[in-house]
Amino acid sequence: MHNDQIDQFLWQTEQFADIRILRYRVEGFENLSIQQKTFAYYLYHAALAGRDIIYDQHFKYNLLIRKTLEAVIGHYHGDKSGSDWEEFMLFTKRVWFSNGIHHHNSMEKMKPGFTPEYLGKLIDGVPELHLPLIKDQSVEEFKSFLTDLLFDPTIAPKRVVQDHGTDLVAASACNFYENITQSEAELFYSKLVDTADDQPVSVGLNSKLIKKDGVIREKRYHIDGMYGKAIRKIVMWLEKAKPFAETELQRESIEKLVRFYETGNLRIFDDYSISWVKDTVPAIDFVNGFIEVYGDPLGYHGAWQSMLSIRDEAMSKRFGIISDMAAWFEEHSPIDAAFKRAEAEGVSYKIIQVLTQSGDNAPSSAIGVNLPNADWIRSTYGSKSVSLGNIEDAYDMASKSSGTIEEFYLPEQQDRVRQYGAIASKIHTGLHEVIGHGSGRILPGVGTPKETLKSYSNALEEARADLVALYFMTDPVLIEKGLIDDENVGKAEYDSYILNGMMRQLVRVEPGQQLEEAHMRNRQLIAQWVFEKGKTDAVIEQCTIYGKTFFKINDYQKLRVLFGALLTEVQRIKSTGDYEAGRDLVETYGVKVDKDLHIEVLERWNKLGIAPFAGFIQPMLQADMQEQTIHDVRVNYPDDFTTQMMYYAHHYANLPVIND
């Protein structure tokens, strides 16, 4: 991108509640062939066709609520001004951003800023034919039902509950279980697991577990099952894309993905994953399916997500050294030799330009991805790791001159973070995704982490990957191989990581709450553990200057040793399935929040006027058609969040409001 384009591009469009809405650019799409552009165009629609699924997975009545809010926006012809209307629009935007009525990070049900009476007035002003009424339901019954869902704090108060000692399934509002207790769910899946199987399927990944008339069974997600109407649309677009695939292996992987969607057979999904991970040649790649299990308190059921991207050739070539050195990193890892992979092969890494994301990936976006998640596939066939280059760039561009560096870093840290922070973040992401998630092995006969480590598996896995990255961030080999040119890159990452884990990430937590989200638990676990274990040698110093708390690293090499020690233990926990040790680590270091420090952090952050969360308006692919043939495809950049959400509502609303 030319400098004048960077200066003129609108990176942030608005801010509301605790959210900033950003945009990102796509570089290099115009250089693709017409075959590649056509392929991307059909995959773009496949990526959006399943959008409704994530709403329903988050909460059984999310689609009913969302479609009501959208009906008001589209068909209410009364007064759309004043504080009540502003509060209505604010709540609607928050629902869009979180893919439902529960906050995307805290998981707490969001409270509307308008009254039940105002909601009733809006609904009364919408023609009945546009309301998403449930069968045989009157408008008055509909209003009463909706009012209870939104305003009664005892109904579905939290989407995912992780509190130790609580029935995690019964207490969670997510739509992966119905009339089921935690013990019933764990017993059901324990009977499906064969620990002697060295190629186990990811049981529960594409299903909802229900109990009806005393019988427990799975409702599978497939073309003739649950979410079938949306899956049928996804399959239609995948079939249109298939003839334009770049390689035969890519075409084969699409065929297998279609068969998986048609049957719901998890063995076929594993076959698809193997074909997908082997196919590293195409410039265009995509993810479409039930993938991450963070939204399930027990870690079985996969949230639907999609991502479409093109490879950034120049950046991938530069950072591909990381995947090329996978065997070296495995050999030099501090973990026990018994827990190392025999061969660190099949690991690929690239920097990508995201074209669009949907489902669990959007509007809030990660900056790195490593798939597939099945450990046996990783060990046998490798994994694909990507850094979302244009997403990282957008976050960076939108955050310039925010004042956060001056507020939270010590003077001697500030210049280092300004100069090296961006490249340090990219290196950390690469090491985390490629080496971290792709390293180590589970001992034979030990179950998968979701079976052995249960609700703590996600936080521990993210901690393991972060620790791998942190351990190697200050290794001289990074300079020797030309990945970085100064040891201050590693120091900048250590400064940022400790600051974030000890205090800065607390801006995302409401006063009085504990940490719930896996990545936040992981970061605090690491920072608190090394802080405590390094106290004797004053490795990290907590200091107060003019009434403000700061963290100063006094010995970066000793800190690296501590990262290595914790990595060794976390890998042992995963490899052996040591539930008690994993639970104790997370509960001791990763959950509880220092209340006084939390209040201080919030006060300092609020003075900056910056929302702590950010997400994206997605680019739009537009085809130039001539006689039913695509002659070109262009990338457009919408600049209004509400307009995009309403466009999606009209073009990709593929599920009914209730999906029993």
N, C-alpha and C positions, 0 to 999 in steps of 0.2 A: 504494500500500500504506500502510495506517495505521501510525503509529509503534509501536503495541503489537504489531501483526503482525510488523513488522520485528524487534522485540526478542525475540519468542517463536519465530520461525522458526529451525529447526536448519540452519545453513548448512554446517557441517562435521560429517560423521558418524564418520570414522575417519582414522587415518594409519598407513601401513605402508611399509616400505622407504623409498623416496624420494618417496612419493606421498601426497597428501591427497585424500580423497574428499569432494566438496562436493555441495550441492543448489542448485537455482535455482527461483525462483517465476515464474509466468506471470500477468501483469496484463492484464485486459481480456477474457479469454476468455468470461467469463460474460455479457458484453454482446453477443456475436455472435448472429445469428439462428439458428434451428434448421437452416436450409439450410447456413449457413456451418459450424456445428458438425458436421453430418453430413459435409460435404466434408472437414473437418479430420480427422475420425475415420477415414475410409477412407485418406486420405493418410498418417496416422500408421502404419497397418499396412503400407502400401507402403514407408514409410521403414525399417521394421524387417525387412521380408521379405528384403532382400538382405544382411543382416548377415554371413552366412557368407562372402560373396565376399571381403571384405577379409582375412579370415584366410588364405584360400587364396592370395590375391595376395601376401601377405607372405612365405609359405613353403609349399612344396608339401605339407608334412606337418603344418601347424599344426592343421588340423581333426581329424586323427587324434589329435594330442596333446591338444587341448582337450576332445574328446569322451571321451577316456580319463579325464582329470582329473574331468570332470563325472560320469562313470559311477561313479568311486570315491566322490564326494561323495553321490551319490544311492543307491548300491546296496551299498556296503561296510558290513557290519554288525559289524565288529570294533571294537576300542578306538579311539575318536576323541578322544584326549587325549594330553598329553605333548608334548615338544619336537619329535619327529619329525612328528607330525600338524600342529603349529603351522607348521613349516617347509613342509609340503606345502600347507597352505592359503595361506601367504604366497606361494609360487611360483604357485599357481593364480590368485590375485588379480592378480599381476603379469602373467600371461599374458592374463587378461581385459582388463586395462588397456591393454596394448600390442597387443592383437589378434594375439597370437602370442608366440613364445618369444624374440623379439629386442626389446631395450629400445626404446621408442617414440622416444627422442631420440638415444641414442648408437648405436643400431642393432646393438650387440653382443649376442651370444647370452647370455641370462641363465642363471646357474648355480644349479641347485637346492640348497637347504640340507639336503636329506635324501640318503640313500645309495641306490645302485641296489638294494641288498638290501631296503630298506624299500619302494621302489616295487614290487618284485616281490611282496612280502608283500601290499600293498594290491590289486594286480591279481589275485592268487590268491584274495582274499576277495570278488571281484565275480563273480556268476554269468556264465558265458560268453556267454549270450545278450545281455547288456548291454554287452559289450566291442565296440569298433569294429574287429573283426578284418578284415584285408584278405583277399580271396578265397583259400581253400585254405590259410590260415595257421593254424598251431597256436598255442595260448596261449603255449607256450615260445618259439616263433619270434617271436611278437608282442612278448613281454617283451624279448627280445634286441634286436630292431629298435628298440623305443622307448628302451631304455637307451642304445643308441649315439647316437640322435638327441639325447637330453637331456644325456648326460654326456661324450661324446667332443668335446673342444674343437676338433678339426680338421674336424668336420662342420658345415657352415653357420655359420661363426663370426661372420659379419656380414651383416645384411640388405642394406644399401646401402653400397658402397665408393666413395669419391670421391678416393682417393689418386692424385695425378698420377703418370703413368708406369706405373700398374697396369692390367691388363685389367679394366676396371670391371664388365663383364658376367660374365666367368668367376669373378671373386672375390666377386660379390654373391649372397646366398642368396635374394633375392626371386624370385617365381615368374612373372616376365615373359619369361624366356628359358629354353631348355633345349637343352643340347648346342651352344651358340652362343658364339662369341667376340665381343669388341667390334668388331673390324674386319669380321667377317661381318655383324653387325647393322647397322653404319653403312653398309656397301656395299648391303645389301638395301634399306634405306629411302632411300638416296640415289637409287636407280633409280626410286623411286615419286614423288619430288618433282619437280614442274615449276615451276621458279622464274619462269616466264613467267605462271603462273596467279595472277591477283590475288585469287582466292577459294579458296585451297588448303584441302583438308580436313586435319584433324589426324591424319596417318598414324600408325597404330599405337595410337591412343587406346583402342580397345576390342578388344585382342587380346593373345595371347601368341605369341611368335616361337619356333619350334622347328626343329630339324634332325633328320630321320629318314631313314635310308638315304641319306644324302648330300644330301637335298633340303631346302631351307629354305622354310618356309611359315608363314603366320599361322593361328592358331586363334582365330576371332572369338568374341566374347561376344555371344550372342543367344539367342532363345528355343529354337532347335533346335541350338544350338552349345554352346560351353563356358559353364558356369554356367547352363544352360538351365532347370534345375529351380527355381532361385531367381528367375530372371528371369520365369518363368511366373507365379510367385506375385506378384511386383511388378506385372506387367501386370494380373492379376486384380483387385488392389486399385485400380489406376489406373482400370480400367474401371468399377468400382463408384463411384469418386469423380466421374467425368466428368459425369454428369447434374446434379451439384450445383455445378458450377463457377460462379464469380461473373460471368464475362463470356464472350462468345462467343470472344474471342481466347484466353482461358485454356482453354476447352474445346478449341479448335483446337490449342493447344500440347500438351495432354495426348494428343490423337490422334496428333500427330507423334512424341511421345516413345514412345508405344506402338508405332508403326510402326518406329521406330529399334530398339527392343528386339526386335521381331519379325524384322527383316532384318539388323541390324548395319551398315546402310548409313550411312556418315559424312556423306554429302550430306544425308540426312534429319535427322541430328543437327544439322547447321548450320541447316537450315530450322527445326527445333524451337527452337534457340537464338535465332534472329531473332524468332520469334513470342513467345518467353518474354521477351526483353529489351524488346520493344515494349509488353508488357502490364504497365502500372504502376498500374492502377486497383484491383485486388482487395486486400482487407485480408489475405487468406490467400495465402501464397506458399510454394513449395517447390523444393528442388533434389533430383534423384534421378538418378544416373548415374555414368559414368566421367569424372572431372573433373580432379583435380590430378595432376601427373606427378612430384612430388617423390620418390616411392617408386621410381622407375625411374632407375638411374644415368645413362642416356642421355636421359631426359626425353621419351620417346615414349608410354609406356603409362599410362593414367589409372586411378587408384585409385577404387573404387566408394565413393560417399558419399551421404548424404541429410541433408536438414535441412528441417524444417517450422516455419513461423513465422506470426505475425500482426503487423501493423504497429502500432507505438506512435504513435498519431496526434499526440499533443501534442509528443513529442520529435522526431518526423519534421518537423513544421512548424517547429520552432525551428532544427534543423540543416539543413533543406532548402536554406538559403541557399548552402551549399557547392556543391551541384549546380547551383543557379541561376546561380552565378558561374563555371561551368566555363570559359566562353570568356574571361573576364577573367583567370583564373589561367593559361590557356594563353598568352595574349598577353603577360603579364608574367613568364613563366618566363625564366630566364637562358639557356636552351639556344639553340643555333643556330636561326635562323629556318627553315632548310631542313628541320629535324627536327620542326617543330611541325605539329600537325594543322590542316588548313585550316579545319575547322569543328568546334568542340567541342560537338556536339549529341547528344541522345539519352542523356545521362548522368543517371541518377536516383539518389537517395540517400534512404535511410530508416533509422530506428532500429526494430529489430524485437524482439519477444518470442519467443524460441525455445520451441517446444512439445516437440520432440524432435530428437535427432540420432543418426545411426548410421553404421557403416562407418568411413571415414577421418576422420570428424568427431568421433568419440566413443571412449572417455569424455573424452579430452583435447580441448579445444575452442579454436578460434580466437576472436578478438573482433571480427573484421571479414572481410568477403568481398566480392570484386569479380569478377563473371562477366558474359559468357562469356570464356574465355581466348583465343579466336582473335583475333589482332590485326586481321584484316581486318573482322571483325564489329564489333569495338570502334570502328574508324575509320569504318565506314559507318553502323552502326545505333546505336552507343553501348553502354553497359553499365549493369548494375545493381550498385549498391554498397550494402552494409548494414553497420551496426554492431549487434552482438548485445547489445542493451542490458541484458537481464536476466542474461546471462553476465558482462558487465563488472561489474554490480552485485554478483553473487555472489562474484566474485573479490575485489572491494573489501571486502565485508562480512566475508568469511572471513579477511582479512588485517589487519583492524584490531588495533591493540595488539600487533603481532608483534615490535616492537623493531627492525625492519630500518632504519627511518628514522634512529633514533638511532645505529645501528651504522655506517652507511655514508655518511651525509650530514654535511657540515660544519655547525656550529651555525647559520651564516647562511643555509644552504640549507633547513634542516629546516622552519621555519615556512612558507616559501614552498611547499614540496612538500605539506605537510599542507593548506594552504589552497587551493592551486590544482592539485595533482597530478591529482585525479580528472577535472576538466574539461579539463585539458591533454591527458590520455590520450584522452578522447573526441574532441577536436578533431583530434589527431594521427591517430587511426584513420580519421576521416572524410576528412581530406585525403589520407591514404595510399591508401585504397580508391577514392575517387571521382576525385580529381585525379591522384594518382600513377599508378595502374594505367591510368587512362583517358586519359592524356596522351601526346603525342609520336607519331611515326610512323616506320615502317621505309621506307627509300628503295626506290623501284621496282627490281625485279630482285634485291633482297637477300632471302635466304631467311628463314624463321622463326627465332627465337632458338634453338630446340632444334637446328636444323640448323647454324647459324653459330657459336653460342657453346657448344653442346654441354653438357657436364656443369656448366658455370659459369652457364648461362642463368638458373637459378632464383635463385641468390644475387644475381646482378646485377639481376634484375628487382625483387626485394624491396628491394635497395639503392636502385634508382631511385625506387621509390614512397616509401620512407622519406625520401629526400633532398628530394623535392617537398614532403612534409609539413613537414620541418624548415625548409626555406627560407622557407615562408610562415607558419610558426608565430609569427614575430615581426614580421610585416608589419602596419602600422597599419590596413590595410583590415579586419582581423578585429574591431578595436574599432569602426571606423566603421560596420560592418554589424551590430553588436550580437551577434556570436558570442561575444565575450569582453568583459569590462569593465575589464581591467587588463593592462598589458604583462608583469606577473609570471607570467601564464599561460604565455607563450612561454618565459620564462626557466626556469620550473619544468620544462618539457618538455626544454629543453636540458640542465639539470642531470641529470635522470633518464636521458636517452638516453646521454650521455657516460659516466655512472657505469655504466650497464648494459653498454654496449659495451666499456668498458675493463676491467671487473672483475666486476660483480655476476652477470652471466649465467654466469660460470665455476663457480658452485655446481652447475650442471647437468652438469658434465663431470668424469669420473673422472680422478684424478691420472695424468699421463703421456700423456693422450690429446690429440689435436688437435681442432679444431672440424670437424664433419661436416655438421650440419644447416644448411640454406640460410639460415634467418632469423638464426641465431647468427653465421654467417659474414658475413652482410650487416651486422649491427650492429657487429661488431668492425672490419670493413673501414672503415666510415664513421668510427667513433671514432678508430681508430688513424691513419687518413689525415689527418684534420683536426688531430689532436694533433701529428703530425710536421710537417705543413706550417705549423702556427701557432707552432712553437717560437721562431722568430726574434723574433716580436712577443709571446711569452709569452701567447698567446691562452688556452691551457689550461695550468694548472700542476699537476704531480703533487707532492703534498706529504706529508710524514710527520709525524704528531702522536702522541706517546706510542707509537711503534712501529707505528702503523696508517697505511695508505695511503689518501689521499683525492685527489679531483680537483676543482680549483677553476677555474671559468671567469672569466677576468679581463676579457674583452671580448666581449660577446654579439653585437655588430654585426659585428665582424671574423669571429666564428665563423659568422655567417649567410653572409658573403661566401664563406667556405671551403666551406660546404655547397653554395652555388650553383656554385662552380668544379668540385666533384666531380660534381654533378648534370650539368653540361654535358658532362663527359667520359664519364660512364656512359651518357647518352643518345646521344652520338656512337657509342659502342661498339655499342649496340643497333641504332641506325639504319643503321649501315654494316656490321654483322656482323664487327667487328674482334676475332677470336678471341684473337690473341696479347695484345692490350692488356687484354682482359677477364680472361684467364687470369692475367696478371701482377698485376693489381689484387687478385684474390681470393687468389692464392697468397702474395703479399707481405704483405697486410694482414689477410686474413680467416681464416687457417687456423692459424698457429702460436700457441701459448699461452706466455705468460711463466710459467715453472714456479714461480719463487719467489713471484710475486704470486698465482698459483693456489693454492699451499699456504696462503698467508696468508688468502685469501678463504674457503677451505674451513674453516679453523680458526675464523674469526670467525662464519661462518654456522652451523656445527655447535653452537656455544654457544647459539644461539637456539632450537634444537630444532624447527626448521620444515623439513618436507619441501620440496624445491625445485620439485616438479611437482604439478599438481592436475588433477583431472578430475571428471566429474559422474555422479551417479545421475540418470537421465532421468525427468521427469514421466510419468505414465501417463494416457491418455484412456480413460475408462470410459463406455460407452453404456448408457442406460436404455431397454430395449426393451419394446414392447407389441405383441404379435402381429406379430413380425418387422419392426416399424417403429421407427426411432429417434425417441424423444420428447425426449431430452435427452442431452447429453454433458458429463461433469464431468472436471476435472483433479484427479488424485490425486498425492500426493508420497511415493513409497516412500522409506524411510530406511535400507535395508540393501543394500549393494553386492552381497554374495553372493546374497541372495535374488533381486535383479533379474537377475543373470547366469544363475541357474538357471532363472528364469521364461523368459528369452529362449531358453535351451537347449531347453526343452520346447515352446515355441510358434513359434520362428522358425528351427529347425534345418532348412534347406531344401536343403542340399547333401550329397552323399556325402563320405566322408572323403578319397577320392582323386578328383581331377577331371582325368583325362587326356583 
